[in-house]
Each structure stands twice: as C-alpha cells, then as structure tokens.
Amino acid sequence: MIGNMNDKNLNSKFDSRQFRESLSAFVTGVTIVTTSSANNEKVGMTVNSFNSVSLDPPLILWSIGRDSNCFDTFMDAQSFAVHVLTKNQAALSDKFAQTGVDKFEDIVCNTGLNGIPILSDFSVCFQCTTRNLYDGGDHVIIVGQVETIENKDQEPLIFYKGNYLAL
C-alpha cells in the first residue's frame, strides 16, 4: 500500500538513542560522496545512506544532515560522485567523516563531471547529476541520475553496529 499508514497499531515508545542503535543492526556499505563548490573547492563526506532508486532511468539516492558543514555546497551542486569504498579504506572513511580537517590532503583525485573530484581508489564510482532534493526531517534526500560508472570490482567496506567489517 502506498500512502500514509494508520498509526493506531504502531508502538512509538522509543528514544533517539534506541532508534539509532536499532538502525545500526542494518548492514550498510560505506561511501564517500564528493563534489566541488562554486569556487572549485573540493568537498567530501563519508555516507552510508546510499541506495538505488531506479534502473530506468538510472537513479540513486543518499542523504545529508542539515547541520553538515558542507550542506550548502551539496544543495547547490549540479553534480556529485559516490565512491563505494574497498575493504581496506576504513582510515579514509574516518578521515572524510571528520570536520575541521583538510579531507583532501595527500589524496590523489582526478577530475570528473562538471569538475567534481574523483578519488583514485574505490570499488565503484558513480558520477551523477543532481536530479531532486527531498525533505527528510533533519536530513535532505538527494536523488542523482547516474551519468557514468567505473567498477573496479573490489571487495567493499561494510558497516555494522558501529564497526567496519569486510565480507
């Protein structure tokens, strides 16, 4: 059924900590999303809210917190890249999850669609044009149309209950 569900049978007696802990039981992949600002500054962040949307047209989504320091840049971005990380890239994931550091220091990048930075090492890279932005509470859901894919077919880095794992 598509639409609003009647909540008379739903139990909403939980706090945000319990909600977050429960969500961590879902195994996710780990990605770094990159773009460039209007003045060509490289911007990137670690994201595990990545998902497929449609095969035809090829659409993906990810979400960004409204309090993220790079929120405005991604809201204005025409293009972005989603890099699926390899099993050996936990340190890179940690670096791009930080604030107040130069995330691109000592990182080799190529130039992608509309000048976006493309990391040199990844399992898969999706270069996308921004298609839609949707309200998602304290996040905004960004839908991108995939324009190019580079698949190096490496084992992915995965995240479960606050820890990195490999297959």
N, C-alpha and C positions, 0 to 999 in steps of 0.2 A: 504494500500500500504506500503510495506516495502522498505526502501531505503531513499535517500535524497529527501526532498521536494523542489520544486522550490519556492524561497522566494519572487517572484515578487509581491505577494498579502499580504505579511506579513508586519505588522507595527512594526518596531523595534525601535521606538522613545520613549524610556523609560530609566530611570537611574536605578542604582543598588538598591537604596532605594525603588523606586516604585516596582521593581521586588520582593524584599524581602517582602514588605508589601502585595503584591498580593499573594505570596506563603503562607503567614500566614493565608489566608482565607480558606486553606485546613486543615480540622481537622485531626490531627495525634495522634497516640498513643505515649507513652513515654517509652523508653527502656534505660537500662544501659547495655553496652557491656563490657565484661571483658576478659582478657587474662593474661598470665604471660610471663615475659621477659626470655631471655636465662639464667639469673642468678636467676630465680624464684621470681622476684619482681612482686607483684600484680599490674595490670594496669586496669583502667576502665574509662569509659566516658559516659555521657548522650548522647543519639542519638534518633532522631525522623525520620531519613531517612531509617527506616526499612521497608522491603516489601517482599512479597512472590515472587518467580520466577517460580518454577516448583513443581508439585506434584510427578512426577515420572521422575527422581529421586527427592527426597525432597530437594529443594534449596531455600535459602533466600538470600537477599542482604541488605547491609547498606553501607553508605559512610562516609569517614573520610577526613577532611580537611588536605591538605598538610602541613599546618602550625601548626597542632596539636602537642602538646608536646609529645604525645605518638604515633605519626605517624610511626616512625621506628619500634617500638615494634609490632604494628599491621601488618606492612608489612612483618615482619619476622615470625609472629605467625603461627603455624601449626593448632592451634585450638582456638576457642573463644566461649563465651556464650552470648546469647542475652536474657536479663531478661525483660519481659513486666511488667511494674510497676503497682501496685494497686492504687486505688483512694486515698489512704492515704499516698502515698510516694512522695509527692511534695518536701519535705525537702531533701529526699535522692537524688532526681533528681537534685536539686540545688547544693548539695554537690559534686556530680560527674560531674557537669558542670563547676566547678571551676578549676583554675590552681594554682599550688604552695601550695597545701594543701595535707595532707595525707588522701586520699579519703577513705581508708580502716580503719582508726582509729575508734575504737568502733563498727566495723561492723563484725558480725559473718559470716564466709564463710566456705563452705565445699570445698572439692577438687573434680574437675571434670576431664573430658577428658584431657589427657596429662598434668595434674597438674593445669589446669585453675581454678581460684577462682569462686565459685558458691555462690551467695548471698543466705541467708537463707529465705528471704521473697521476694515474687514475685507473679504475677498472673500466668505467664507461663515462663519457661526457656527452650531455645533451645540450646543444646550443638552441636557445628558444627566443622567440619574440613574445613580449607580454601581450596576452590576449584579454584577460579580465582580472579585475580585483573585486573581491567579495568581503563583506563584513564577516568576521569570525570572532566576535566578542573582543577579547583582549588581543587578538591577532587579526591580520588580514590574510585572506587566502589568495594566493597569486596563481593564476592559470596561465600557462605558457604553451604556445604552439611550437612543437619541436621542428627545427629547421634542418639541423644536421646531428648525426650521431657518430661518435667514434667509440668502438667497443674493442678493448684490449683483452677482454675475456680473462680477467684476473679474479682470484677469489676475493669476495667482498669482506669489508669490516662490518661487523654487526654489533648491535647494542641491545642489552637485556638487563633489566633491573639495575641500571646504573653502571654496568661494566661492559667493556669491549670484549668481544669474542670473535673467533674465526670458525668457519664450518668444520 
